[in-house]
Amino acid sequence: MSKRKGLLLDQQGTVSAALHDLELPEWEFLTLTTLDAARRALSGKVPLVGLVVFDSARDWPVRELEALIARHPIEWIAILGRGLMRDTQLAPLVARNFHDFHTLPLDRERLLITLGHAHGKALITRAASGTAQECGRFGMTGNSPRMLELYRQIEKIVTVDAPVLIGGESGSGKELVARAIHSHSERARGPFIAMNCGAIPPNLIQSELFGHERGAFSGAHQRKIGNIEAANDGVLFLDEIGDLPLDLQANLLRFLQERTIVRVGSTERVRVNVRVIAATHVDLNRAVAEGRFREDLYYRLNVVHLKVPALRERPGDIPPLADGIFAEHSHQKAPQVKGFSSEALRAMQEYAWPGNVRELTNRIQQAMIMSENRLITVADLGLPIGEGAADARTLDEARATVEKEIIVSNLRKYRNNVSEVARQLGVSRVTLYRMIDRLNIVL
Ligand SMILES: Nc1ncnc2c1ncn2[C@@H]1O[C@H](COP(=O)(O)OP(=O)(O)OP(=O)(O)O)[C@@H](O)[C@H]1O
C-alpha cells in the first residue's frame, strides 16, 4: 500500500522523533526546520496534509507562515506545545489558517483521526477545484512545453523579491503572470496595484505614480495617494512600461534606487516597500538603442526576465483554453450551443491569433451568443473560411468543411430561409435539408 505523504515543519525536531515512535504505518512525513526549506519542497509535488509544530508562540514569522499556507492547497494542522492553546497571539493565527490543531503530548488515536479528516478534506477540495488546475498552474491554462517552462520560471521567481520584466505580445497573459507571482509570493497578503502607463495622459502619470498633496496644482482639491504608495507591502504592476515618458523614467529609477517617494507638492520623503513588476509588448532593447528608454532603468527592471509565449506558439493549449472559456461563459450562450465542431477546433489551432488569449476569449464569447448551430463553426468564430478545410486530412473532410461554412453563412444571410438558400446555392430544397442534417447544422 502506498503511504500518505505529509509535511512536518518542526524546528526543534521534537515531534518528528515522537511521530517516529508512534509508528503510523499509513503515513510518511518529510520533516523540515525552516520556511525556506518548506517553500522549496512545496515547489515540487504538494502533499495533502501539513503539520506545523509550535513549541512556543513565536516559533515562526507570522506573515511568512501565513503566506506559505495561503499559497498551497494543503490542509494544515497545528501541533501546539503545552498551554499554547490559550496564547492570545497564537490562537487567532491557528483559527485563521489551520484545518485543526493537536496539543502535545501526541495522542496516537486522536492524531490518526485528525490526520484522516485533513487528508479527506484536502482530497475533496482538490477534486472540487479540479480539472482546470490539471491542465495548467498558477491560475493559467496550458500544459505545452512553453507553458511548463514558464511555470518553472515563476516557481523560482516567487521565492525572491527582485523586480521582474515580463515580455510578450498583447493579450498573451502578462498581467495574469504578474498576478500569479504576487499571489504565490510572500507579498500575497499585500495589495496588487496595476497601472497601464500607455493609457494615462502624460501630464497625469506623475501624480498617478507618486500621488499629490492638496493644492499641489489646480484641480488637486485633496491629497491623493499614488499607486506606488498604494502598493506598499505588495506589488506594483506597470503595464506598457515602454510608454512611460522619459522624465518619469528618471523618477521611477530614483524610487527603485532609494525606495522612497515624494508626493507632488510635498517635500517629505515617504519610505515604501514595493515589488515592481513591469510588462512590455515592445522590444525594450530597441527602445534603449533608439534613446526612448533609459538604459539604467531597463537594467533595474530587468533583474529577472520572463517571456510569455504567444498563443500561436502553443497551439496544443488552445482546446483546453477554449473549453475553459466555454465553461466560464456558459451562462451567456444560445441554448442549443453545446461545444465546438472539430473543424472549429482545428481552425483555432491553425489561426495566428494576433490578439492572443484575449482575442480567443472574445471570438468564443461572441460565437456562443450568436451561433445558430449546435456546435460552434469556423464561421461562427469569424475565422478565415477554408483554413479548416486546408487542414482537413481527407478530401471528404475538406469538402464537408467548405460545404458547411457556405451553407451556414448563407442561412445566416437569408435568415434561415431554406428555399432562398437552396436557390442561391443551386440545389433542391430536399438536397439542402439532407446536407443540413448530414453536416450537423442547427436551423
Ligand atoms: N494561460 C492563460 N490561461 C487562461 N487565461 C489566460 C491565459 N493567458 C491569458 N489569459 C486571459 O487572457 C486575457 C488577457 O490576458 P492579460 O490581460 O494577462 O494579457 P496581457 O499580456 O497583460 O495583455 P496586454 O498586453 O494587453 O496588457 C485575460 O482575460 C486573461 O485572463
The ligand as a Gaussian input file, in Angstrom:
#p B3LYP/6-31G(d) Opt

LIG

0 1
 N       -2.664000      30.932000     -19.946000
 C       -3.857000      31.508000     -19.766000
 N       -4.865000      30.804000     -19.232000
 C       -6.083000      31.345000     -19.056000
 N       -6.389000      32.619000     -19.382000
 C       -5.433000      33.371000     -19.903000
 C       -4.111000      32.865000     -20.131000
 N       -3.369000      33.845000     -20.649000
 C       -4.181000      34.917000     -20.750000
 N       -5.419000      34.653000     -20.302000
 C       -6.580000      35.574000     -20.286000
 O       -6.467000      36.390000     -21.437000
 C       -6.803000      37.731000     -21.145000
 C       -5.631000      38.630000     -21.446000
 O       -4.590000      38.376000     -20.500000
 P       -3.703000      39.558000     -19.868000
 O       -4.518000      40.781000     -19.617000
 O       -2.934000      38.978000     -18.740000
 O       -2.748000      39.817000     -21.110000
 P       -1.608000      40.941000     -21.282000
 O       -0.480000      40.268000     -21.979000
 O       -1.325000      41.579000     -19.961000
 O       -2.345000      41.950000     -22.240000
 P       -1.888000      43.473000     -22.624000
 O       -0.605000      43.358000     -23.375000
 O       -2.991000      43.948000     -23.489000
 O       -1.784000      44.211000     -21.351000
 C       -7.219000      37.744000     -19.679000
 O       -8.621000      37.601000     -19.614000
 C       -6.530000      36.522000     -19.118000
 O       -7.252000      36.021000     -18.006000

